[in-house]
Amino acid sequence: MQPSRLILFFVAATAVISAQMTASPQVPQVWQIQDSGTTAGLRGIDSVDGTVAWASGTEGTVLKTTDGGAHWQKCAVPDGDKDGATLDFRGVQAWDAKTAIVMASGPADKSRLYKTADGCRSWRLMFTNPDEDGFFDAIRKTSEGKIYLLGDPVKRIFALFHSEDQGETWYASGEQGKDAQPNEASFAASNSEFTFYGPSLLFGSGGGVDAHVFARATECDLSPGNPNAAAITNCVVRFHASEVPVVASSPASGIFSVEARPISAKNGILTAIVIAVGGTYDHPDSAAHTAAYSVNGGGAWQPSTTPPHGYRSTVQWSQSEKLWITAGTNGSDISRDDGRTWQPLDNGNWNALSLPFIVGPKGRIGRLNPSALPKP
């Protein structure tokens, strides 16, 4: 998110910070509130296994639990002897109780990555934004051990970096693909602006004329006169944009989170149900065009017929509960039909999900109480 969009973001956050944490009458205590020990605004959360989890946020804050959230430990501030307390850690990815990487989001060199290998007693600076016009939006690790880092467009090309050694070394991916629209960017709202399934990588955008999901594809030339697949040469990885029926057209609106649930198509080829959520973060109660779904891996999109009940910054599939959960600054919702319709859960003020955990402003952390979910 560009600096001008960042200002709007904080204005919106201030406007909703007083939202009451009251639960919907029909679903009491769906999120069991935990004692985080901080008042920092939390936007990063990564649950390793439901017992070990890491969270991150403003004022250089990084937290860790090893007992499912019964106790949250405040970690050493990365670069705490310099400017670490001024950094906003909007993303965290962890491998276990000792090893994690946090992403600071900010203009130019305020976007950084730090890594710990000793349970957050100390941190090493691993990567600093190389672009004076750059802004880091999201960091996600894959099941294959690769890590991707997404940033706002620089000269209207989305920034994308990757590491193949748990963040020790970073490379520009050379996979940026299509130019962005004027004012188009991604959002650093929940560290869930992009997702993976199989070899596919998808990310969302907003702030331009339309909202898009960009999907990675490999394009190859065929040797002259030989259509045989074995003769394919000159392969190039590109991203192709699909227009998504989520509200856009202003710096405060667009897709804020994308998530995929892999499925097998009839012909046995891997595809996915993909959900995109968002809206307008300075109008959090506006429910129009806040979610869309794709049944073919992000190629074609349909709007949710019953959308979430407001702006949403995060969405995730719960394998254990067989449903989708989305959340934002005026509450959370569930879908049991792959994003076609959504049902309200609560009216809390939330930013990000990594189930079973949810985080929000003023140090709020909750844990999902499955028994409080509405019955099918």
Beta strands, then each sheet from edge to edge (+ up, - down):
strand 1: 31-34
strand 2: 42-47
strand 3: 53-57
strand 4: 62-65
strand 5: 73-74
strand 6: 89-94
strand 7: 100-104
strand 8: 112-116
strand 9: 124-128
strand 10: 136-141
strand 11: 147-154
strand 12: 157-163
strand 13: 171-172
strand 14: 194-197
strand 15: 200-204
strand 16: 211-222
strand 17: 232-244
strand 18: 253-264
strand 19: 270-280
strand 20: 291-294
strand 21: 302-303
strand 22: 314-318
strand 23: 323-328
strand 24: 331-335
strand 25: 343-346
strand 26: 352-354
strand 27: 357-359
strand 28: 365-368
sheet 1: 1+ 28- 27+ 26-
sheet 2: 2+ 3- 4+ 5-
sheet 3: 6+ 7- 8+ 9-
sheet 4: 10+ 11- 12+ 13-
sheet 5: 14+ 15- 16+ 17-
sheet 6: 18+ 19- 20+ 21-
sheet 7: 22+ 23- 24+ 25-
end
